[in-house]
Amino acid sequence: MAATLGYDGIEVMVWTDAVSQDAGALRGLAAHYDVPVLSVHAPCLLVTQRVWSSDPWERLRRAAVLAETLGAPTVVVHPPFTWQRDYARSFDTGLARLAAKHPDVTFAVENMYPVRMAGREFVPYVPGWDPTETGYDAYTLDLSHCAASRTDPLVMADTMGAQLAHVHLGDGTGEGRDEHLVPGRGSQPCGELLASLAGRGFTGSVAVEVATRKASSRAVREADLSESLAYARQHLATGPRSARAGSPA
């Protein structure tokens, strides 16, 4: 679908399905469709805690190896969950060690959001959902997550500064949920953020991350992804950047 719609590349979300974990299969698909893999999302989600290994460091290491094999310069990483105490304690130094062992890969820590359930709010990440409060060598800025955390993405981009390495493009209404809407259908300044990237010296890729699970047909899904790609290309000041062909959200 990414090739049909004219995307410059894709981001691979390492998931529970075998193909997303298999470098050979992914390399074959990328060559067949002539669509390169430009970033790898490490298996950091709740549902991927057992992918490859129960050890979060081993999962990050294998994500780095996968990225190297595919020629992808970026690995997207989430902050540790609160119950991952040992992992959280060594997160900073562990990332630095991995970066030293995999110099061709950038580990970009993603901004997350508080979770709201049954009228209550809690933060399932350590030390928090906002990685800029700790400080890392590289960041992924997710606009849908900004909406969920009611954070101004332009301010967050300013805070990330030169360490902004990767962008997840998806909209949100600011109602406290992670929605991953088609850009332009929510309340986030998606276009303004994209237009500002060139002036920020941004050299990374912009990955479209929109929820298409509820699409009523393949045609609707393709239309949403096509609209997202057109939006990205319209607003990126330097012309087309890489864009992701959607992911579970």
N, C-alpha and C positions, 0 to 999 in steps of 0.2 A: 504493500500500500504506500509506503514512504517513497518508493521509486516511482510509482504511478503518479503520485501527486507532485513530484519534483523536489522533494526534500534534499538538502545538501548532505545529510548524514543522519544517524540515529544515536540515541543513547540506549544502551542495554541495561534494563533493570534485571539484575540477577534475582531470579524468582525460584519458585518451587518446581517449575517445569525443567526438564533435562536440557533442552536446547539452550536456554539462557545461561546455563552453567558450562556449556561445552565450547571451548575455544575453536576446535576444528569445525564444528557445525556452524558456528557464527561466522567464522572466516569464509567458509564456503558460501553461505548465504550473502555475505557482503560482496563477495566477488561476483556471484551469479547476478545479483540485482544492481551491481555497481553503485552501492550505497555504503560508504564507510561508517564504521563505528567510531564516534568522536568522543564518547564518554561512557563510563561504566558506573552504574549505581550499585555500590556494595550492598550485600544482603543484611541490612540493618533494621528492617521492619519487624514487627511482632511475628508475622507469619513466616519470616525467613530466618528465624533464630537457629534453626537446625540445618540450614543449607550449608553444605560442605563440611561444617564442623559446628559443635556447640561452643567452641572457643572463638570469641569475637576477633581476636588478633589473627587467628588463622583465616577467618573469613576475609578480613581486610588484606592479608597477604595474598590470598588467592585472587581477590579482585584486582590487585595490582598486577599480578602475573597475567591475568586475563587481559587487562588493559594493554600491557606491554605486547602481548602476543598479537592483539588486534590493531596495534598502533594508535590506541586512544590515549590522549595526553592527560585525561582527567578521571579521577575516581571520586564520586560523590559519597560523603560520609555523614551519618547522623551523629549527634551527641549521644553519649551512653545513656541507657535507661537507669532509673534510680536503683534497681536491684542488681545492676552490674557493678558492684562496689569495687572489686579489684581492677576491673577494666577502667572504671572512671578514675581511680586514683592515679593510674599510669597513662591516662589518655594522651596528655601533652607529650610526654617523653616517648611514648610508644609510637605516636605519629611521626615524631622526629626521626626515630630509628628506622621506621619503614621508608620514610622519604629518602634517607641516606642510602638505603639498600635498593631503592627504585627511583633513581634520579630523573628518569624520563617521565615520571608520573606525578601529577599534582593531586594531593589529597585535599579536597575542598569541602570544608565542614558546612553543613546546611542549617539555615535558620529554621526552627520548628515553631511550636505554638502551645499554649496551655490547652488542656483537654477539659471540656465542659460536659458534665453528665449529671442528670437528675438535679439540675439547678446548682450544682457545685462545680468548682473549678480546681484543677490540680495540675501540677507540672510533672510529667513522668520522666524528665531528663535531668541529668546531673552534669555540670552545676546548674543548668537552666536551659530554657528553650532558645535563648539568644546567644549564639557563639561569640558575638563581638564583645560581650561582657568579660569573657575570659581572654580572648585574643588568640588567633591562629595565623599560620602562614598563608592560608588561602581559604576562601569562602565560596559557597554556593548561595545565591540569593533566590529564594522562592517567593514569587509574588502572591500566590494563593495562601501560603503560610503567613505572609505579612497581613493579609486580610483576616485570617483566623485569629491572629494575635493582636489585631487592631493596631498595627505598626505601620508607619509611613515608609514605604519601600525606598523612596528617594532619600530619606534621612538615614535609613539603614545602609544604603549604597554609599552615602557619604562617610558613614562610620567605617564601613569595610575598606574604603579607600582603594589603594593600589592592590590590596589583597583580594579584591573581587575577581574571581577566576571563572565563574560559571553562573548562568542564569537559568532558572526554571520559569518559563512563561506560562502563566495561567491566571485567571481572574478570580475574584471573590467579592462577596457583597459586604463583608465586614460584620457578619452576624455571628461570628465566633465559631464557624465551621470551616473545615478544609474542603473547598468546593471544586477547585480546578476547573473553572468555567473557561469557555472560549474567550480569549482576550477581547475586551470591548463589551462584554456582556455583564460585567460586574462594576464595582465602584473604584477599582484600583487604577492608579495612573500608569497603566502598562505602557501606553504609547510614549508618555513623557520619559519614563525610565529608559526605554529602548533608545529613544532619540538622544539621551544623555550619555550613552555608553562610549561613543567615540571621543567625546570631550573628556571622559574619565580615563582615557588611555586603555580601555578594555580590549584585550586581545583574545579572550576566550570564546566560547560558543554559547548560543542561546538555544535552549532545548524546550520545545513546546511540550507542556505537560498538562493535558486536558483530559477530563474524565469522559469516556465514551461508552461506558458499560450500559448505560440506559438508552443508548441510541436505538431507535426502533428498527433500523435496517442498516445494511452496509452502506447504502447510498447516503443516509443521514450521517453516519460516522465519517465517511469520506468528505462530505460537505463541511463538517465541523473542522476537520483537520486541514482542509484546503483553506478555509476562512482564517484559521489560526496562522498558517504559513504566510498568507497574503498580508495579514496584519503585521506580522513580524517584519517582513520585507519592506512594507510601507514605512514603518517607523524607525527602523535601524538607519542611523544617519550615514553609515558607511556602506549601505547596500546589503545584499543577502548575507546572512550568517547561517550557521548550521542550526537546524531545528529538529526537535525530537518528534517522532510520529505518535505521540501519546503513550500513556502508561496507566496501569491501575491506580486509582486514587480513592 
